[in-house]
Amino acid sequence: MTTPHVIIIGGGSTGAATAHDLALRGLRVTVLERGEIASGTTGRNHCLLHSGGRYCVKDQESAIECIDENMILRRIMPEVLELNDGLFVALNEDDLAFKEKFLAGCEACHIPYRDIPVKRALELEPFLNPKVLAAVQVPDGVFEPFRLCLSFLATARKNGAVIRNYTEVTELVCSGQSVTGVKIIDYRTGKTETLGADIVVNATGPWAGEIAAMAGVDVPVAPTAGVMVTVNRRMNNMVINRLNKPSDGDIVVPQRLTSIIGTTSWSVLDPDLIEIPKDHIEKMIEKGQELIPDIRYTQTRGTMAVARPLIRKANVDEREVSRTFECFDHKHDGIDGFVTISGGKTTTARAMAEKVSDIVCAKLGVTAECRTRETPLVSYRLFYN
Ligand SMILES: Cc1cc2nc3c(=O)[nH]c(=O)nc-3n(C[C@H](O)[C@H](O)[C@H](O)COP(=O)(O)OP(=O)(O)OC[C@H]3O[C@@H](n4cnc5c(N)ncnc54)[C@H](O)[C@@H]3O)c2cc1C
């Protein structure tokens, strides 16, 4: 019997993790990415390895996914993580009132935490606002998104996967009521080609709706943009979060020699055409200074905006939509051989991959189990070997 062939569209964290999972289960895998690896949302996000703290009060399903995956990624890809922890800090009475709910949320979601004295928090973070009223330490961290994807893909390639970047899917090929392949253009050669597949996985994040439309199906993915502002100095050792429900400008993530303030949230029609509103940048700098006042002495190194692939829910504001993920087997929409995985976070990419790979294997009659929880990834450096 020939090995089934799965085409994965999208070389962000979701597609990369899915390639690893399916290759490890022995399937023939091809990844198609229209740009460089991680050139979509993954390569321009906040780089926070979520502890789940941000969601533990209002979105506990997502918080539990985050802490579980945080612990797994520490085991399988230590090379691409900075395990610096995070602080949730109270700056006013409203934040202080939130603290009890936050601690209860950490307990409910099994997020390890330490309620530390303010004096200790200021020792750990000398630039933190000295008016801080309370601080809780959690196992946040920071990842390098490009290397994270390369680690998944280098391991997938070691297990036989073919990775084609600069290769865009322009059409889905259908036979009757099934997707049986894709038409592509390879931008390095200018050549077009048709590739056959037993199953096509749509892992295109905020572009998932566009790819699904090629098969005439709808996925409820709402591209929801957020702005981040990078300053030219690293102002914090740990991730600094506002101790309150998620809101604009409530987090400063250290990334190498810089700090990144984020973020906002608004719906966009086209993830390729996001204009950064000037007032969002000003707001990030203003709110960032509430957490770390000396940000006023830094210079802005860059501003960026990308779109989250949020799963749309009727009558729910984008700040309130769960950050969890969903997998759609389009057989239920009348189209077989085609599956979409979307939503979630880079932190939960491995879990997303497990879920979609379980569905792919069930559809193909493959019994191999997921082994990505315990399989260390090879170095991202091997991607280019
Ligand atoms: C402002 C912001 C901050 C965030 N911060 C964090 C954070 O700190 N931590 C965290 O864990 N998560 C964070 N997230 C969420 C996280 O970035 C996303 O959930 C994740 O990157 C989605 O990955 P993906 O692979 O599904 O999508 P993407 O990374 O967008 O990958 C999809 C890929 O598909 C490709 N593609 C599209 N169309 C085609 C086609 N026709 N042919 C071939 N390829 C195609 C695109 O080029 C793209 O590379 C943040 C999101 C936003 C918006």
The ligand as an SDF file (V2000), in Angstrom:
LIG
                    3D

 53 58  0  0  0  0  0  0  0  0999 V2000
   -0.9970   41.0620   17.6190 C   0  0  0  0  0  0  0  0  0  0  0  0
   -0.8650   39.5950   17.8970 C   0  0  0  0  0  0  0  0  0  0  0  0
   -0.0440   39.1500   18.9130 C   0  0  0  0  0  0  0  0  0  0  0  0
    0.0610   37.7900   19.1940 C   0  0  0  0  0  0  0  0  0  0  0  0
    0.8970   37.4090   20.1690 N   0  0  0  0  0  0  0  0  0  0  0  0
    1.0400   36.0940   20.4360 C   0  0  0  0  0  0  0  0  0  0  0  0
    1.9470   35.6830   21.4440 C   0  0  0  0  0  0  0  0  0  0  0  0
    2.6180   36.5110   22.0530 O   0  0  0  0  0  0  0  0  0  0  0  0
    2.0490   34.3590   21.7130 N   0  0  0  0  0  0  0  0  0  0  0  0
    1.3150   33.4200   21.0320 C   0  0  0  0  0  0  0  0  0  0  0  0
    1.4560   32.2410   21.3450 O   0  0  0  0  0  0  0  0  0  0  0  0
    0.4490   33.7850   20.0590 N   0  0  0  0  0  0  0  0  0  0  0  0
    0.3000   35.0990   19.7410 C   0  0  0  0  0  0  0  0  0  0  0  0
   -0.5500   35.4980   18.7670 N   0  0  0  0  0  0  0  0  0  0  0  0
   -1.3370   34.4870   18.0540 C   0  0  0  0  0  0  0  0  0  0  0  0
   -0.4660   33.7950   17.0110 C   0  0  0  0  0  0  0  0  0  0  0  0
    0.3640   34.7320   16.3650 O   0  0  0  0  0  0  0  0  0  0  0  0
   -1.3250   33.1020   15.9620 C   0  0  0  0  0  0  0  0  0  0  0  0
   -2.3340   32.3610   16.5660 O   0  0  0  0  0  0  0  0  0  0  0  0
   -0.4580   32.1640   15.1160 C   0  0  0  0  0  0  0  0  0  0  0  0
    0.6820   32.8440   14.6510 O   0  0  0  0  0  0  0  0  0  0  0  0
   -1.2340   31.6400   13.9510 C   0  0  0  0  0  0  0  0  0  0  0  0
   -0.3700   30.7860   13.2390 O   0  0  0  0  0  0  0  0  0  0  0  0
   -0.8550   30.1180   11.8910 P   0  0  0  0  0  0  0  0  0  0  0  0
    0.2390   29.2480   11.4200 O   0  0  0  0  0  0  0  0  0  0  0  0
   -2.1930   29.5380   12.0910 O   0  0  0  0  0  0  0  0  0  0  0  0
   -1.0390   31.3780   10.9010 O   0  0  0  0  0  0  0  0  0  0  0  0
    0.1180   32.1850   10.1210 P   0  0  0  0  0  0  0  0  0  0  0  0
    1.3280   32.3540   10.9050 O   0  0  0  0  0  0  0  0  0  0  0  0
   -0.5150   33.4250    9.5840 O   0  0  0  0  0  0  0  0  0  0  0  0
    0.4870   31.2210    8.9370 O   0  0  0  0  0  0  0  0  0  0  0  0
   -0.3470   31.0590    7.8030 C   0  0  0  0  0  0  0  0  0  0  0  0
    0.5510   31.0230    6.5940 C   0  0  0  0  0  0  0  0  0  0  0  0
   -0.2330   30.6940    5.4500 O   0  0  0  0  0  0  0  0  0  0  0  0
    0.4080   31.3080    4.3480 C   0  0  0  0  0  0  0  0  0  0  0  0
   -0.5240   31.3600    3.2140 N   0  0  0  0  0  0  0  0  0  0  0  0
   -1.6560   32.1040    3.1160 C   0  0  0  0  0  0  0  0  0  0  0  0
   -2.2420   31.8720    1.9210 N   0  0  0  0  0  0  0  0  0  0  0  0
   -1.4640   30.9620    1.2740 C   0  0  0  0  0  0  0  0  0  0  0  0
   -1.5420   30.3470   -0.0200 C   0  0  0  0  0  0  0  0  0  0  0  0
   -2.5470   30.6190   -0.8820 N   0  0  0  0  0  0  0  0  0  0  0  0
   -0.5640   29.4680   -0.3720 N   0  0  0  0  0  0  0  0  0  0  0  0
    0.4730   29.1710    0.4620 C   0  0  0  0  0  0  0  0  0  0  0  0
    0.5820   29.7620    1.6950 N   0  0  0  0  0  0  0  0  0  0  0  0
   -0.3750   30.6340    2.0840 C   0  0  0  0  0  0  0  0  0  0  0  0
    0.7850   32.6930    4.8680 C   0  0  0  0  0  0  0  0  0  0  0  0
    1.8200   33.2730    4.1060 O   0  0  0  0  0  0  0  0  0  0  0  0
    1.2090   32.3740    6.3030 C   0  0  0  0  0  0  0  0  0  0  0  0
    2.6090   32.2460    6.4380 O   0  0  0  0  0  0  0  0  0  0  0  0
   -0.6770   36.8550   18.4400 C   0  0  0  0  0  0  0  0  0  0  0  0
   -1.4990   37.2940   17.4050 C   0  0  0  0  0  0  0  0  0  0  0  0
   -1.5840   38.6520   17.1360 C   0  0  0  0  0  0  0  0  0  0  0  0
   -2.4460   39.1220   16.0220 C   0  0  0  0  0  0  0  0  0  0  0  0
  1  2  1  0
  2  3  1  0
  2 52  2  0
  3  4  2  0
  4  5  1  0
  4 50  1  0
  5  6  2  0
  6  7  1  0
  6 13  1  0
  7  8  2  0
  7  9  1  0
  9 10  1  0
 10 11  2  0
 10 12  1  0
 12 13  2  0
 13 14  1  0
 14 15  1  0
 14 50  1  0
 15 16  1  0
 16 17  1  0
 16 18  1  0
 18 19  1  0
 18 20  1  0
 20 21  1  0
 20 22  1  0
 22 23  1  0
 23 24  1  0
 24 25  2  0
 24 26  1  0
 24 27  1  0
 27 28  1  0
 28 29  2  0
 28 30  1  0
 28 31  1  0
 31 32  1  0
 32 33  1  0
 33 34  1  0
 33 48  1  0
 34 35  1  0
 35 36  1  0
 35 46  1  0
 36 37  1  0
 36 45  1  0
 37 38  2  0
 38 39  1  0
 39 40  1  0
 39 45  2  0
 40 41  1  0
 40 42  2  0
 42 43  1  0
 43 44  2  0
 44 45  1  0
 46 47  1  0
 46 48  1  0
 48 49  1  0
 50 51  2  0
 51 52  1  0
 52 53  1  0
M  END
$$$$
